[in-house]
């Protein structure tokens, strides 16, 4: 057990990709929490593209802000913190492609384009190297290396200009086959979160990859992806976008697994050792999905120790907690029946400045858009960080204020869509994800503390 500089207990909860607790020792942790005197334990999970060092920096920055905000909340007792560390797939934000000058059909893979732009085009090997640390299975590691090698082989074929069209098509098919071996099956994720599955089930990857390159902006959009310009160059551009989507869908599924098989049962054990412990779950990005899926294994509504849920720019479906009514999928979301495991409010922030969730999240499901029946369902693949909860009840809305404290009036059992446009707004952090990670702020901490304080569970003895 560590401690914040002010002395509050603080633990790291380290899980592998299957949700196994790697540290600390489970029994020792239960004993430490029980003996710490903590009444309100904040459990925060980081999200996508963060290794352990980056996650620790997030916790070091945010925990003290939350602690200070808790000082003004009278319903909270002694506070403790736990930071979840889990293997999130990292994909470099360095451009995987460089658009050709003048919007021509020329592939971005050409050396002349790279030289003219002054930007670095990621090689397949570099992409593979960035992903490898997140896989421990030898077979999966080999598949990742093979994907990188195939991309680089394709770039060499393109530069040499001597491959036949049949050889080019075979390379794309081989690349797609390896990617499919890594992708989670549609059955492994909830229907509202399975939009990317259509890409890996695509019958014609040569067409799908060209379309993906257009959707992600790797190559200029044209009337048809077939037979226009350099199809193979476009498909190679799209293959890099495919790997980004692959890492994205693996991450989303993994977050749910770690939450349901790892964090949820651990919280049950902690509650067993500390019957009056109140747990406040806070998740960022895919970490929001992790802490949310922990609700599925925290026991009954009566026994659950969870007293608030705060999802900061959540990177999973805004229909996850939905009722069947007004849901384009025709059924309740995967987490609908577990909302009552929270003895307090369920809060989700959203911001138009979050490009990762607002722009790229729905783009990853571009092939699945073919099954949208009408314009009212156009947002079926959007994420929580893009517009907050959808099709839930009771639902309230308010704006998080940047310049003055927001007058929070949160109620247990209520969902809250929190417009954080004026707070989570620093797009300079990343050209790709925008303000997605701009959460190290006092108003955000006040929101977390306010949600924790609005619980409907009696104080500890």
N, C-alpha and C positions, 0 to 999 in steps of 0.2 A: 504494500500500500504506500502510495506517495501522498503528498499534501500540497495544496496550493500555498502560495507564499503567505497567505493569511491564516493558514493552519487547517483549512477544511479538508476532510479526507477525499482522496481522489484515486481511482483505480483505472487501469487499462484492462479491457476485455478483448483478448486476442483470439480470433476465430480463423479456421481455415475455410476453404471454399465450400466445404460440405457442412459447415456449421459446428464442427468440433471445437471445443474450447481448448486452446493451446496454453493459455495462461491467464490469470493465476490458477493455482490449484482450486478446484471447485469448493471443496470442504473448507479450505483455509479462507477463501473469499467469503463464504457464508458466515464463518465465525467472525471475521474482521468487520463485516457490515453490521452484524448483530451487536458487536462490542463497541462500535464507533459512536453510538448515540445519534446517528443520522436518522431524521424523521422523513426528510424529503430528498430522494436521490434522483438527480438529473442524469439521464443516460442519453448520450449524444452519439450519433453515427455519421461519419463522413460519407461522401459519395464517390462518384466516378472520377477517374484520373487523379487519384490521390494515393500516394504511397504512405507508409507509416510516418515518415518525417513530416510530410505535408499535413497529415491528419493531426499530429501532435501540435503543430503550429496553430492549426485552427482551434484546437481545444485550449491551448495556452492563451489565445486571444479572446475566445468567447466565454470561457468559464468565469473569469473574473468579472466580466460585464454582467453576466447573469447573477452572480453572487451579489454584486452591488445593487442590482435591480430588486433582488429578493428582500433587501433590507426594508423596503417600503410595503411589503406584503405581509400583513399580520397573521394570515392563516397558515403560514409556513413555519416549520420548526427548524431545528439544526439541519443544515444543508450539506450534501455530499455530491460528488460528481463521478461519473464513469464514462470513459471514452472508448467506443468500440473501434477496434482495428480489424479490418477484413481485407482480403486480397482483391482489390478493384482493378479491373483491366485498364491499362493506360494506353491511350492512343495519342501520339504526339500532335500538338496543335500546329506545328510547322506545316505549311501547305503540302498536301499530298499531290498537288498538281499546280501548274502555272498556266493560266489561260493564254491561249495563243493570241498574238497581236492582231488587232483589227477584227476579231470575232470570226476568223476563218475556221474551216473545218480541220485545220492542221492539229495533230495531236500535241498535247503539252509535253510529251515525253521527249521531244526532240531537243538535242543539245543546244541548237540555235535559239530556241525559245527560252530556255533556261538562262542562257547567257544574256539575251536581250532584256530579260526581266530583272536580272540580278538576284532572283530568288533561288532557293535551294529546293530541288525536287526530291522528295523522299524516295529512296530506293526500297525495293521489297525487303532487302536484308535489314534496313533500318526500321521498317515497320515491324518486322518479326522480332527484332531485338527489343523493341519497346513493349511488346506483348508477352514475351517469354516469362518474365518474373511472376506473372500472375497465374501460371500453370505449373502444377507439380507432377501431373501424370506424364510419364515419358512418351506415351503415344500422342497425347495432345501437344506436347512440346515439339515432337517431330512433325506433326501436322502444321503447326505454326511456321516452322522453318520451311516446310515444303511450299506453303503459300507464298512466303517471301521469295523463294527461289524461282517459282513459276512466274511471279510478277517480273522479276529481273530478267528471266529468260525471254519473256515477251518483249521487254524493252530492247533487248539485244536483237531479237527478230525484227522489230520495227526499224531499228537503226540500220541493220544490214539490208533490209528490203528484198530479201531473196526467198522468204518463206512463201509457201503456197497458201491460198485461202483456206484450204482444208487443214493445213498444219496450224494456222492461226485459230480456226474454230476449235480444233482439238485442244489447244492449250487453254482456251477459255473454259471448255467443258471440264478439263482436268482440274483447273483452279476451282471451279464451282463445286466439283465433287468433294474436294478436300474441305472446303468451307462448310459444306453441308454436314460433314462428319463431325464438326465442332459445334454447329448451331444447335441450340435446344430444340426439341420437338415442340410443335404447337401445343401438344397435350401437357407439356411441362409448365406452361404459363397460362394465366387466366385469359379468356377470350378477348377481354378488352385490352390486354397487354400484348397480344400476339400478332400485331400488325406486321412486324418484320418477317414473320414466318413465310409470308407469300414470296419474299425475295428468294429464300433458300429452297422453296419448292418450285421455283420458276422452271418451266419446261424448256425455255430457250434462253440460257444465260447470255448469249451474244446480244440479244435484243434487250434483256433486262439490264445488263451492265451499261449499255449505251444510254438507256433511259435514266439510270441512276446517276450517271455523269451529268446529264442535263438537269436533273432535279437538284443536285448538290452544287451545280455551277461549275463543274470541272470542264465543261465544253459548252459552247453556245447552243441554246435551244433551237431546234429546227422543226419543220413540219413533221418529219418522220425520221426515226433513228436508223432506218434501214436504207442502205444504199446511198447515203449522203456523206460526202467527204470520206475521211479515213475512218471506216467503221472500227478497225482493229485498234487504232489509237484511242478512239473514244471508249471502247470496251476496256482497255487497259486503265484509262483514267477512272472509269467506273469500278474497276476491280479494287482500286485503292479505297474508293468510297464504300464498296462492299465490305472491306475489312473493317472500316470504321463502324458500319452498321452491325457487323458480326460481333465486334467487341461490345457494342452497345447492348445487343440482345442477350449476350452471355452475361453481361453485368447485371442486367435487369433481373434475369432468372436467378442468378447467384445471390442477389440481395434478398430475394424472397426466401431462398433456401436457408441462408444464414440467420435470417430473422425467425423463421418458423422452427427450424431444427436446433438452432443454437441459442439465440437470445431469449426467446419465449420460455423454454424449459429452465434456463438459468434464473430468470425472474421468479419462476415458481419456487425454486430452491431458496432464493433470497427471502421471499415472503414466508417460507416455512421457518426460516431461522429468525425472522423479524416480522411477526404477524401484523404489526402496526406500520410497517414501512410503506411510504407512498412513493411510487415511481413515476417520473415524468419523462416521457419519451420525446426526444427531439431528433429529427433526421433531416439531413441536407441532401438534395439531389437523389441518387439511388439509395442513399442512406435513409431517406424518407420511406422508401418501399421496405427497407430492411426492418425498421422499427414498427412499421404498420403491420407487416406479416407476423411479427412477434405476437400480436394480439390473438392470432389463431391458436396459440399454444400456451396461453397464460392461465388457463383454467376457466372456471365458470365466471359469469358476471359477478357473482357474490365474492368469489375468492381472488379475483384478479387484483394485483396491487397497483395497476396503472391508473393514475389520477389525472393525467393530461397527455395530449398528443399534439405536438407542434411540428408541422411539416414545412420546412423552409425550402422553397423552390423545388418541390418534389418532382422527380423524374420518373413518374409512372402515371397510369391512366387516371384522368379526372373522374372516371366512372367506377373506380375501384370500390367505393363505399356506396354506390348508388342503389336505389330501388329499381325494380323492373320497370316501373312506370317512367315514361320519358327517357328511357334508355334505348339507344339505337340497336343494341345487341339483343333486346328482347328478354333479358334476364337480369337478375340482380348482380351487382359486382361481386368479385371474389371475397371482399372483406365486409360486405354488407351486414352479415350476421354477427360480426365481431365488434361492431362499433360500441355495443353495450359493455364491452370489457374496459371501457374508459370511464372512470368515475368523475369526469370533468369535461371540459370542452375539447372539441377536435378542431384544430386550427390549421389552415393552409395559406401560406403567402403566395402571391403571384405578382409578376412584374412584366411589362412589355419590353423591358430592357434585358430580359433573360433570353438570349439568342439560343442557348443550348436547348432549352425546353420549348420555348415559343416558336422557334424556327426549325431547328434540326430534328427535334423529337418527332413531329408529325411527318417530316420528309422521309424519315427512315421507313415509314409504312406506305411508301408511294404506290407499290403494286396493289396493296389491299384497297386502295381508293376505288378500284373498279367495282367493288361490291357495294358502294354507297348508293342508296336508292334515290335520295333526293337531297337538295341543298341543306335541309334542316339537319342532316346528319354529317355535314362536312367536317365537323369538329370531333368526330368520333375517335380519332386517334391522338387528340391533343393530351398534354400532360398537365398535372396539377400546377406546376410552376408557371404555366401559360395563362390559366384563367381560373384556377381554384376548383373547389368541389363542384360537381354537377350531379343533378338528379338525386339529391339527398334531402332529408328533412329531419328536424327543423333546420333551416339554413338562414343565417344572418350575414350581412355584408358590412364592412366598414373599411376606411382607409387608414393606413399606418402613417402617422405624421412625422416629418423629419425635424421640424423646427421647435415643436413643443410636445410635451408628453401626451400621448393619446389617452383620452378618458375611457379606459377599458371597462366594460360592463359585461363580462362573459358569464355564461351560465352552463352548468353541467348538462351533458347530453345534447348539446347544440353544436352544429357545424358552423364554422366561420370562414367565409371567403375574405381574405385580407388583401386589399389592394396596396401593394408596397412600392408603387411606381416612384414615389418621391424619396424613398429610402434605399431600396435595392436598385441602384441606377448607374453605377460606375461601369460603363461599357469599355473603359480604357484598360480594364484588367485583362481582357482577352478579345482579340478580333473575332475568334470563333464563338465563344460562349457568352460574350458580353458581360452582363452583371450577374451571371448565374451564381457566382461565389461571393458576391458582395454582401455578406451577411454579418461581418464583424462590426456591428454597429449597436449603439445604445438603444435605439428604438426596437431593434430586433430582440435584444436581451430583455427589454421591458415586456415585450409581448410574450416571451417564453415564461417569464416570472408571473405575469398576470394569468396566463393559462394554468400554471401550476397552482396558483392561489385560489382558483375558482373550483376546487374539487368539492365533491360531496361525500367525503370520507372523514370520520371523526379523527381528531388529533391523537397522536400516540400517547400512551400512558406515561 
